[in-house]
Amino acid sequence: MAQKVLIIGSGLGSLATALRLSSKGYQVEVVEKDKRPGGRLNFFEKDGFSFDMGPSFFSMSYEFEELFKSCGIVNPLILNELNPLYSVYFEGREKPFLIYKDLKKLAREFEGIEDDLVNKVEAYLAQAGLLFHDTEDIVIRRNFRSKLDYLIQLTRVPLKHSPKMVRSMWSELERHFDSNEVRVIFSLVAFFLGSTPFQTPAVYSLLNYTELKHDGYWNVKGGMYKIVEKIMDLLYQRGVKFHFETEIVDAVSNGSSLLGFTDTKGKLWEADIYVSNSDAASFRGQVLRRPRFNTDKLDKLEWTLSPFTIYLGIKGKLENIHHHNYFLGNNFTEYANSIFKTSVNPQKPYYYVNVSSKSNPDCAPEGCENLFILCPVPDLRYKPNWSDTDELANNIIKDLSERVRYDIEANIITKTIMNPVDWQNKFNLYRGSGLGLAHGLNQIGGFRPANKDELFKNLYYVGASTVPGTGLPIVVISSRLVTERIINEHATIH
């Protein structure tokens, strides 16, 4: 008889794990707090516009190919490669920098700013590429039995990469490039990790390799939520059951094994095996009530920045903006060093703008655009009061209007704002942290909360806050790792 697996949460990690396990013959059920699957990979519709709520592009697209192939499925997603990858607007500079994978085109963007850019980028990416390929099977694609096992595996990484363990990403960029503009632009990948280049280890220069050389950036035709919809179709075909508006709040055990979880209504959810797609650290503290993960100890961990998001449907077409755009000031170092712990809104915020209607016209009515604006802000430990939500939103909209030379405020048809409190409440994000645990050296690899529970032999974890880390393709890898553990540690299904 097939073993039953109960998965808590329906983010990408959960859906990918459910697809893998159901393809192996497991009986799978999923409980989800929200009324819709997807977790942060979500969307909503309003006044004729549709918006991707969270992730808007990804790299390492081949991880999705691996997911579907491993389940005997032809990849149902139609991907669009971004070209240019993105644009970067600096305060005081009218023309944006367009970032291309074609290094000759990229060099033309920086003529008179960074000499000999092609050779410099090739040398930088060569080192980053070696680091990526020397570590991907040691750190990224591997389960660890313990922290000691992780440390032993690290000894297999060539010593030539060790300086990047102690240098910051910014320091690494200073070694390769002369202009502040190039350093800033190449350091933006640190914000994808919910951190800054001054706090992110130089090992993450490998992300520049994945964006500029290895795979590039992609989105999905029809919007990012198509990933969820396509996987959900496959899961329903395999008999996977979903229970929405069901929040897990407590656990029942007999010591070494988990007997079930209870929801807010007191219902007991039972299975043979359990997988949590909730945050792997805060779940241990808030649901399992482990002293090691109590609130005081969770607050001392390093968490990623919170999202402050604005979703705008506007009348008119924006000519001076691309699909993916970054709007930066001229005080990058000062801004990055203060944004984590400030308790007040930035006067000149840095933010990202996604205009998905540029490549998916169906996201907006004819003659209109949909804008998704993301401003990284401190988590709720440092800024718990968001009574100034409208002030920050208006500040960003005013700044964007000036930058793209279009009166956005006067042409708004619909507007939705989500501050860190909203994100915390909707998706159970600890302190509103957008991507969960940060990626400092003491919180990566085997130092992240494990994907196998310390006490319960039938409880596992998947998602951004366990191994190997955050990001859509990395979460897909997480689903493969946890599936391997479950299959290896439990009886074969007949």
C-alpha positions as CSV (number, residue, x, y, z in Angstrom):
1,M,0.0,0.0,0.0
2,A,1.3,3.5,-0.9
3,Q,2.7,5.6,1.9
4,K,0.8,8.8,2.5
5,V,2.7,12.1,2.6
6,L,1.3,15.3,4.0
7,I,2.9,18.5,2.8
8,I,2.4,21.7,4.7
9,G,2.2,24.8,2.4
10,S,1.9,25.0,-1.4
11,G,4.9,27.1,-2.5
12,L,7.1,26.0,-5.4
13,G,9.1,23.7,-3.1
14,S,5.9,21.9,-2.0
15,L,4.5,21.6,-5.5
16,A,7.8,20.3,-7.0
17,T,8.1,17.8,-4.1
18,A,4.5,16.7,-4.5
19,L,5.1,16.2,-8.3
20,R,8.2,14.1,-7.6
21,L,6.7,11.9,-4.9
22,S,3.4,11.4,-6.6
23,S,5.3,10.3,-9.7
24,K,7.1,7.7,-7.5
25,G,3.7,6.3,-6.3
26,Y,3.3,8.1,-3.0
27,Q,-0.2,9.2,-1.9
28,V,0.2,13.0,-1.4
29,E,-2.0,15.6,0.3
30,V,-1.3,19.3,0.7
31,V,-2.6,21.7,3.3
32,E,-2.4,25.4,2.6
33,K,-3.2,28.5,4.7
34,D,-4.1,30.7,1.7
35,K,-7.0,30.2,-0.6
36,R,-4.7,29.8,-3.6
37,P,-1.5,27.7,-4.2
38,G,1.9,29.1,-4.9
39,G,3.1,30.8,-1.8
40,R,5.2,33.8,-2.7
41,L,5.1,32.6,-6.4
42,N,1.6,34.0,-6.6
43,F,-0.6,36.4,-8.5
44,F,-3.8,38.4,-8.3
45,E,-6.2,40.1,-10.6
46,K,-7.8,43.5,-10.1
47,D,-9.7,45.9,-12.4
48,G,-8.8,44.1,-15.6
49,F,-5.1,43.8,-14.7
50,S,-3.2,40.7,-13.5
51,F,0.0,40.9,-11.4
52,D,2.7,38.4,-10.4
53,M,3.1,39.0,-6.7
54,G,6.6,37.8,-6.1
55,P,9.3,36.3,-8.3
56,S,9.3,37.8,-11.8
57,F,12.3,36.0,-13.4
58,F,14.8,33.3,-12.7
59,S,18.1,31.7,-13.9
60,M,19.1,28.1,-14.1
61,S,16.1,27.3,-16.2
62,Y,17.4,23.8,-16.8
63,E,16.3,22.9,-13.2
64,F,12.7,23.1,-14.3
65,E,13.6,20.8,-17.2
66,E,15.1,18.3,-14.8
67,L,12.0,18.4,-12.6
68,F,9.6,17.5,-15.3
69,K,12.0,15.0,-17.0
70,S,12.5,13.2,-13.7
71,C,8.8,12.7,-13.5
72,G,8.4,11.5,-17.0
73,I,6.8,14.7,-18.2
74,V,7.4,16.9,-21.2
75,N,8.1,20.5,-19.8
76,P,4.8,22.3,-20.2
77,L,6.3,25.8,-19.6
78,I,7.1,28.1,-22.4
79,L,10.0,30.3,-21.4
80,N,11.0,33.7,-22.6
81,E,14.7,34.6,-22.4
82,L,15.3,38.2,-21.3
83,N,17.3,40.3,-23.7
84,P,18.5,42.7,-22.3
85,L,18.6,41.0,-19.0
86,Y,17.5,44.2,-17.2
87,S,18.1,47.9,-17.2
88,V,19.6,50.1,-14.4
89,Y,18.7,53.7,-13.9
90,F,21.1,55.8,-11.8
91,E,19.9,59.0,-10.2
92,G,21.0,62.0,-12.3
93,R,21.6,59.9,-15.5
94,E,18.8,60.0,-17.9
95,K,19.8,57.0,-20.0
96,P,19.7,53.6,-18.3
97,F,22.4,51.0,-18.6
98,L,21.2,48.0,-20.5
99,I,22.7,44.8,-19.3
100,Y,23.3,42.2,-22.0
101,K,24.8,38.7,-22.1
102,D,26.6,39.8,-25.3
103,L,29.7,41.3,-23.8
104,K,30.4,43.5,-26.8
105,K,27.0,45.1,-26.6
106,L,27.5,45.3,-22.8
107,A,30.8,47.1,-23.3
108,R,29.2,49.7,-25.5
109,E,26.9,50.6,-22.6
110,F,30.0,51.6,-20.5
111,E,32.2,53.3,-23.1
112,G,34.1,56.1,-21.4
113,I,33.2,54.7,-18.0
114,E,35.0,51.3,-17.8
115,D,37.8,50.6,-20.2
116,D,38.5,47.2,-21.6
117,L,35.3,45.9,-20.1
118,V,35.0,42.7,-22.3
119,N,38.4,41.4,-21.1
120,K,37.6,42.3,-17.5
121,V,34.2,40.7,-17.5
122,E,35.6,37.5,-19.1
123,A,38.3,37.2,-16.5
124,Y,35.8,37.8,-13.7
125,L,33.3,35.4,-15.1
126,A,35.9,32.7,-15.7
127,Q,36.7,32.7,-12.0
128,A,33.1,32.8,-11.0
129,G,32.3,29.9,-13.5
130,L,35.1,27.8,-12.0
131,L,33.7,28.4,-8.5
132,F,30.2,27.5,-9.6
133,H,31.1,24.2,-11.3
134,D,33.6,23.3,-8.5
135,T,31.0,23.7,-5.8
136,E,27.6,22.9,-7.3
137,D,27.8,19.2,-6.6
138,I,29.4,19.7,-3.2
139,V,27.3,22.4,-1.7
140,I,24.2,22.9,-3.9
141,R,23.1,19.5,-5.0
142,R,23.9,17.4,-2.0
143,N,22.2,16.3,1.2
144,F,24.3,16.5,4.4
145,R,24.0,14.0,7.3
146,S,25.4,16.6,9.7
147,K,27.4,19.8,10.0
148,L,30.5,17.6,10.2
149,D,29.6,15.9,7.0
150,Y,29.2,19.4,5.4
151,L,32.6,20.5,6.6
152,I,34.2,17.3,5.3
153,Q,32.6,17.9,1.9
154,L,33.9,21.5,1.9
155,T,37.5,20.0,2.0
156,R,36.8,18.8,-1.6
157,V,36.5,22.4,-2.8
158,P,39.8,23.6,-4.4
159,L,41.8,25.8,-2.1
160,K,42.0,28.5,-4.8
161,H,38.4,29.5,-4.0
162,S,39.0,30.0,-0.3
163,P,39.7,33.8,-0.4
164,K,36.2,34.2,-1.7
165,M,34.9,32.8,1.6
166,V,36.4,35.7,3.6
167,R,36.0,38.5,1.1
168,S,32.7,40.3,0.5
169,M,31.2,40.4,-3.0
170,W,31.9,44.1,-3.1
171,S,35.6,43.6,-2.3
172,E,35.7,41.0,-5.1
173,L,34.2,43.4,-7.6
174,E,36.7,46.1,-6.5
175,R,39.5,43.7,-7.5
176,H,38.2,43.4,-11.1
177,F,36.5,46.7,-12.0
178,D,37.4,50.4,-11.7
179,S,34.1,52.2,-12.1
180,N,31.5,52.5,-9.4
181,E,28.7,51.9,-11.9
182,V,29.9,48.5,-13.0
183,R,30.6,47.4,-9.4
184,V,27.1,48.5,-8.3
185,I,25.3,46.8,-11.2
186,F,27.2,43.5,-10.8
187,S,26.5,43.6,-7.1
188,L,22.7,43.8,-7.5
189,V,22.5,40.0,-7.5
190,A,23.2,40.2,-3.7
191,F,19.8,41.8,-3.3
192,F,18.3,38.7,-5.0
193,L,19.5,36.9,-1.8
194,G,17.8,39.5,0.3
195,S,21.1,41.0,1.4
196,T,23.7,43.6,0.2
197,P,27.1,43.1,-1.5
198,F,28.9,44.4,1.6
199,Q,27.4,41.5,3.7
200,T,27.2,38.8,1.0
201,P,30.3,36.6,0.7
202,A,32.3,36.8,-2.6
203,V,31.4,33.2,-3.3
204,Y,28.1,34.5,-4.6
205,S,29.9,36.1,-7.5
206,L,28.9,32.8,-9.1
207,L,25.5,34.4,-9.6
208,N,27.0,36.8,-12.0
209,Y,28.2,33.8,-14.0
210,T,24.7,32.3,-14.0
211,E,23.1,35.5,-15.2
212,L,25.7,36.7,-17.8
213,K,27.1,33.5,-19.2
214,H,25.8,30.2,-17.9
215,D,22.0,30.5,-18.5
216,G,20.8,34.1,-18.4
217,Y,17.4,35.1,-17.1
218,W,14.0,33.8,-18.0
219,N,10.3,34.4,-17.4
220,V,7.3,32.4,-18.4
221,K,4.9,33.1,-21.2
222,G,1.6,34.1,-19.8
223,G,3.1,35.2,-16.4
224,M,5.1,33.5,-13.7
225,Y,2.0,32.0,-12.1
226,K,1.9,29.6,-15.1
227,I,4.5,27.6,-13.3
228,V,2.0,27.0,-10.5
229,E,-0.9,26.4,-12.8
230,K,0.9,23.8,-15.0
231,I,2.2,21.9,-12.0
232,M,-1.2,22.0,-10.3
233,D,-2.8,20.5,-13.5
234,L,-0.2,17.6,-13.3
235,L,-0.8,17.1,-9.6
236,Y,-4.6,16.9,-10.0
237,Q,-4.1,14.3,-12.7
238,R,-2.0,12.3,-10.3
239,G,-4.7,12.4,-7.6
240,V,-2.9,14.8,-5.3
241,K,-5.4,16.4,-2.9
242,F,-5.3,20.0,-1.8
243,H,-7.0,21.6,1.3
244,F,-6.9,25.4,1.2
245,E,-7.6,27.9,4.0
246,T,-6.1,25.3,6.4
247,E,-3.4,26.6,8.8
248,I,-1.3,24.2,10.8
249,V,-0.6,25.4,14.3
250,D,0.5,22.4,16.4
251,A,2.1,18.9,16.3
252,V,1.2,15.5,17.9
253,S,4.0,13.0,18.5
254,N,5.0,9.9,20.5
255,G,8.6,10.9,20.9
256,S,10.6,9.9,17.9
257,S,7.8,9.9,15.4
258,L,5.3,12.5,14.4
259,L,1.7,11.4,14.6
260,G,0.1,14.3,13.0
261,F,-0.5,18.1,12.9
262,T,-3.5,20.0,14.0
263,D,-5.0,23.1,12.3
264,T,-6.7,26.2,13.7
265,K,-10.0,24.3,13.9
266,G,-8.5,21.4,15.9
267,K,-8.6,18.9,13.0
268,L,-5.8,16.3,13.2
269,W,-4.0,15.7,9.9
270,E,-2.3,12.3,9.8
271,A,0.1,10.7,7.4
272,D,3.1,8.3,7.3
273,I,5.6,11.1,6.2
274,Y,5.4,14.8,6.6
275,V,7.1,17.6,4.6
276,S,7.0,21.3,5.7
277,N,7.3,24.0,3.1
278,S,6.9,26.6,5.8
279,D,10.1,28.4,6.9
280,A,12.3,25.7,8.2
281,A,13.6,27.7,11.2
282,S,10.4,29.4,12.4
283,F,8.3,26.3,11.8
284,R,10.5,24.5,14.3
285,G,10.0,27.3,16.8
286,Q,6.4,28.3,16.3
287,V,4.7,25.0,15.5
288,L,7.1,22.4,17.0
289,R,8.0,24.8,19.9
290,R,11.6,23.8,20.0
291,P,13.5,25.9,22.5
292,R,16.5,26.1,20.1
293,F,14.2,28.0,17.7
294,N,12.3,30.2,20.1
295,T,11.6,33.8,19.2
296,D,14.7,35.2,21.0
297,K,17.0,32.8,19.2
298,L,15.2,33.3,15.8
299,D,15.6,37.0,16.1
300,K,19.4,36.6,16.5
301,L,19.7,34.8,13.2
302,E,20.4,36.7,10.0
303,W,17.2,37.2,8.0
304,T,16.7,38.6,4.5
305,L,15.2,42.0,3.8
306,S,11.4,42.4,3.7
307,P,9.5,43.3,0.6
308,F,7.5,46.5,0.2
309,T,5.5,46.0,-3.0
310,I,3.3,48.3,-5.1
311,Y,1.1,46.9,-7.9
312,L,-0.2,49.5,-10.3
313,G,-2.4,49.3,-13.3
314,I,-2.0,52.5,-15.3
315,K,-3.4,54.1,-18.4
316,G,-1.0,54.7,-21.2
317,K,2.2,53.0,-22.4
318,L,5.6,53.6,-20.9
319,E,8.2,54.1,-23.6
320,N,11.2,54.9,-21.3
321,I,11.2,51.6,-19.4
322,H,11.9,47.9,-20.1
323,H,10.6,44.7,-18.7
324,H,13.0,44.5,-15.7
325,N,14.4,47.7,-14.3
326,Y,16.4,48.9,-11.2
327,F,16.2,52.5,-10.0
328,L,19.1,53.5,-7.9
329,G,20.4,56.6,-6.2
330,N,23.9,58.0,-6.0
331,N,24.7,56.9,-2.4
332,F,24.8,53.1,-2.9
333,T,27.3,52.3,-0.1
334,E,25.6,54.4,2.5
335,Y,22.1,53.2,1.4
336,A,23.1,49.5,1.5
337,N,24.8,49.7,4.8
338,S,21.8,51.4,6.5
339,I,18.8,49.7,4.9
340,F,18.9,46.5,7.1
341,K,18.3,48.1,10.4
342,T,16.7,51.5,9.9
343,S,13.4,52.2,11.5
344,V,12.4,55.0,9.1
345,N,11.5,55.0,5.4
346,P,14.3,55.9,3.0
347,Q,13.9,59.4,1.6
348,K,15.3,58.3,-1.8
349,P,14.4,54.6,-2.0
350,Y,16.1,52.1,-4.3
351,Y,13.6,49.9,-6.0
352,Y,12.9,47.4,-8.8
353,V,10.2,47.7,-11.4
354,N,8.8,44.8,-13.4
355,V,6.5,45.7,-16.3
356,S,5.3,42.3,-17.4
357,S,2.8,43.8,-19.9
358,K,5.9,44.5,-22.1
359,S,6.2,40.7,-22.8
360,N,2.8,39.5,-21.7
361,P,0.2,42.0,-23.2
362,D,-2.7,40.0,-21.7
363,C,-1.6,41.2,-18.2
364,A,-3.2,44.6,-18.9
365,P,-6.1,46.1,-20.9
366,E,-5.2,47.5,-24.3
367,G,-3.3,50.7,-24.1
368,C,-2.3,50.1,-20.5
369,E,0.6,48.8,-18.4
370,N,0.9,46.8,-15.2
371,L,3.7,47.7,-12.9
372,F,5.1,45.6,-10.0
373,I,7.4,47.7,-7.8
374,L,9.6,46.1,-5.1
375,C,11.5,48.1,-2.6
376,P,13.6,46.1,-0.1
377,V,13.1,47.3,3.4
378,P,14.1,46.2,7.0
379,D,12.2,43.3,8.5
380,L,9.8,43.8,11.4
381,R,12.5,43.4,14.0
382,Y,13.8,46.9,13.1
383,K,10.8,48.6,11.6
384,P,7.6,47.2,13.2
385,N,5.5,50.3,12.5
386,W,4.2,50.7,9.0
387,S,1.7,53.5,9.5
388,D,3.8,55.4,6.9
389,T,3.0,52.9,4.1
390,D,1.3,55.4,1.9
391,E,4.1,57.9,2.4
392,L,6.7,55.5,1.1
393,A,4.5,54.4,-1.8
394,N,3.8,57.9,-2.9
395,N,7.5,58.7,-2.6
396,I,8.4,55.8,-4.9
397,I,5.7,56.6,-7.5
398,K,6.7,60.3,-7.6
399,D,10.4,59.3,-8.1
400,L,9.5,56.8,-10.8
401,S,7.3,59.3,-12.6
402,E,10.2,61.8,-12.8
403,R,12.7,59.1,-13.9
404,V,10.5,57.8,-16.8
405,R,9.0,61.2,-17.6
406,Y,5.4,60.1,-17.3
407,D,2.8,61.2,-14.7
408,I,2.1,57.8,-13.3
409,E,0.0,59.1,-10.3
410,A,-2.4,60.9,-12.7
411,N,-2.9,57.7,-14.8
412,I,-3.4,55.1,-12.1
413,I,-6.4,52.9,-12.7
414,T,-5.8,50.5,-9.8
415,K,-3.3,50.4,-6.9
416,T,-2.5,47.7,-4.3
417,I,0.2,48.1,-1.7
418,M,1.7,45.3,0.5
419,N,4.1,46.2,3.4
420,P,6.1,43.7,5.4
421,V,3.2,43.2,7.9
422,D,1.0,42.2,5.0
423,W,3.6,39.8,3.6
424,Q,4.1,38.3,7.1
425,N,0.4,37.7,7.6
426,K,-0.4,36.4,4.2
427,F,2.5,33.9,3.8
428,N,3.6,33.3,7.4
429,L,7.0,35.0,6.7
430,Y,9.0,35.3,9.9
431,R,9.2,39.0,10.8
432,G,8.1,39.7,7.2
433,S,11.5,38.5,5.9
434,G,11.0,38.1,2.1
435,L,13.3,35.2,1.4
436,G,13.7,33.6,4.9
437,L,17.2,33.1,6.3
438,A,20.0,35.0,4.8
439,H,23.1,33.4,3.2
440,G,26.0,34.4,5.3
441,L,28.7,31.7,5.7
442,N,27.2,30.5,9.0
443,Q,23.8,30.0,7.3
444,I,24.6,28.2,4.1
445,G,25.0,24.6,3.2
446,G,25.1,22.3,6.2
447,F,24.6,25.4,8.5
448,R,21.1,26.0,7.3
449,P,18.3,24.3,9.1
450,A,18.4,20.7,7.8
451,N,15.8,19.2,5.5
452,K,15.5,16.2,7.9
453,D,14.1,16.9,11.3
454,E,16.4,16.5,14.3
455,L,13.9,14.5,16.4
456,F,11.1,13.1,14.2
457,K,12.3,10.5,11.8
458,N,9.3,11.1,9.5
459,L,9.4,14.9,9.2
460,Y,11.2,16.7,6.4
461,Y,11.6,20.3,5.1
462,V,11.7,21.9,1.7
463,G,12.0,25.5,0.5
464,A,14.1,28.6,0.7
465,S,15.2,28.4,4.4
466,T,16.5,24.8,4.3
467,V,19.2,23.4,1.9
468,P,20.4,24.6,-0.5
469,G,18.9,28.1,-0.2
470,T,16.6,30.7,-1.9
471,G,15.6,31.3,-5.5
472,L,13.1,29.4,-7.7
473,P,15.6,27.0,-9.3
474,I,17.4,26.4,-6.0
475,V,14.0,25.6,-4.4
476,V,13.4,23.1,-7.2
477,I,16.8,21.5,-6.3
478,S,15.6,21.5,-2.7
479,S,12.6,19.4,-3.7
480,R,14.9,16.9,-5.4
481,L,17.1,16.6,-2.3
482,V,14.2,16.1,0.1
483,T,12.6,13.5,-2.2
484,E,15.9,11.6,-2.3
485,R,16.0,11.5,1.5
486,I,12.4,10.3,1.8
487,I,12.9,7.5,-0.8
488,N,16.3,6.4,0.7
489,E,15.0,6.5,4.3
490,H,11.6,4.9,4.0
491,A,10.5,1.5,2.6
492,T,10.1,1.1,-1.1
493,I,6.6,1.4,-2.3
494,H,5.1,-1.7,-4.0
